[in-house]
Amino acid sequence: MGREGHPDHYHSVTDFYADITNKEHAVPLFMSESLEPLGRQLGKNNRTWSNFTYTAVPSSKFTVHGVDTCPMAKNCQSEEAQSNSLRSRNYYTFLRNLPEPLSAHPVAGGFQPKMK
């Protein structure tokens, strides 16, 4: 069931495989996504990485400009809003709206996105 008790009309299944021999630099190998709206398979998308090279991402890519002047919604920490953030893959919004500081969160292990 989707939000507010309505059935999901769109369903997608994603399988992702990576080489995690080096625990610090996982290498993507293959991803398959199956699109199944209304319970019928519409199509499949496959991606293969054959020549991926790890490169460190500059810390400037994690800087969010204007976040300090953006007003926060009153329901941003609600379970429904947080679930919607995860479902929509808005991970930054999810992490930003955790009810406790991220550094205290046991799963995050102290990760703090830079905000400007």
N, C-alpha and C positions, 0 to 999 in steps of 0.2 A: 504494500500500500504506500502511496505517496503522501505528500503533505495533507493535513486535514482530513485523512481518511479516504481520499480519492485514490483509485487505482493508478499505478504507474502506466503511462501510455508509451513511454520510451524506455527501452532497456538496452544497456550496452554492457558487454563483458570484455574485459581487457586482461590479457595474460602477458606478463613482462618477464623476460629472462635476462640475467646479467652474469658475467663472470666475476665472482667475488673472491678470487684467489688473493688479490691484494685488497685487504679490508678497508684501506683508506681511499682507494681509487677504483670503484666498481666500473666495469666496462659493459655497456649495453650490448646485447647480442641479437635479441629478437623480440618483437612485440606483435601480438595479434589482437584485433578488436572485432567483435561480432556485434552488429547492429540488429536489434530485434524489437522494432516497435510493434505494439499490440500483439505480442507473442509470436510474430512471424519473422523469420530471418530475412532481413532485407539485403544484407551484404556483409562482407568480411574485408578487413584491411590488414595487411601484413607488412611489417617493416623489418628489415634486416640491416644490422650494422656490421660491415665486414672490415672496415679500416678506421675504427674509432681510436683517437689518441686523446688521452687525458691532458687537459690544460687547466691550470688553476684559474678560477674565476676571480677577477679583480674585486676587491671589497666594495668599490664604488657601485657595482651592480646591485648591491644589497641596500643602497641608500634610497629611501623613499622621500622625495622632495615634497614639502607642503603638508606632511602628515600631522604636524603640530597645530596647524590651523584648520584642519578638517574636523567638523563637529562629529561627535560620536552619537550614534542612535541610542535611544533610551532602552531598547530591547537587545542590544548587541551581545550581551552575555547570556541570553536565554538559551535554553537547550535547543529550541527550534531554529534559532538564528545560527547557532554554532553548527548544528547538523547540516543546515543549508550551505554554510561556508565550506564544509568538508565535501558535501555532495557536488558543489560547483567547482571544486578544486581551488578555492580561494584560501590557500593555506596561510598566507600572510594575515588575512583578516581573522582567520581562526586563532592563530597564535597571538595576535594583538589583543584579542578579546577574551583570553583566558582569565578566569576570576582571580588567579594568584599571579605573582610575578613569574615570568618564564624561567628565570634563573632558579626558582624554587621547584619547578615542575620536574618530577622524576624522569619523565620520558625525554624531555628536551635536553637534559644534561647541561643546562646553563647557557644554551644558545640564545643570543640576543641580537635581533636584526638592528642594524644601524638606522636611526631616524634623523632626518635633517629638516 
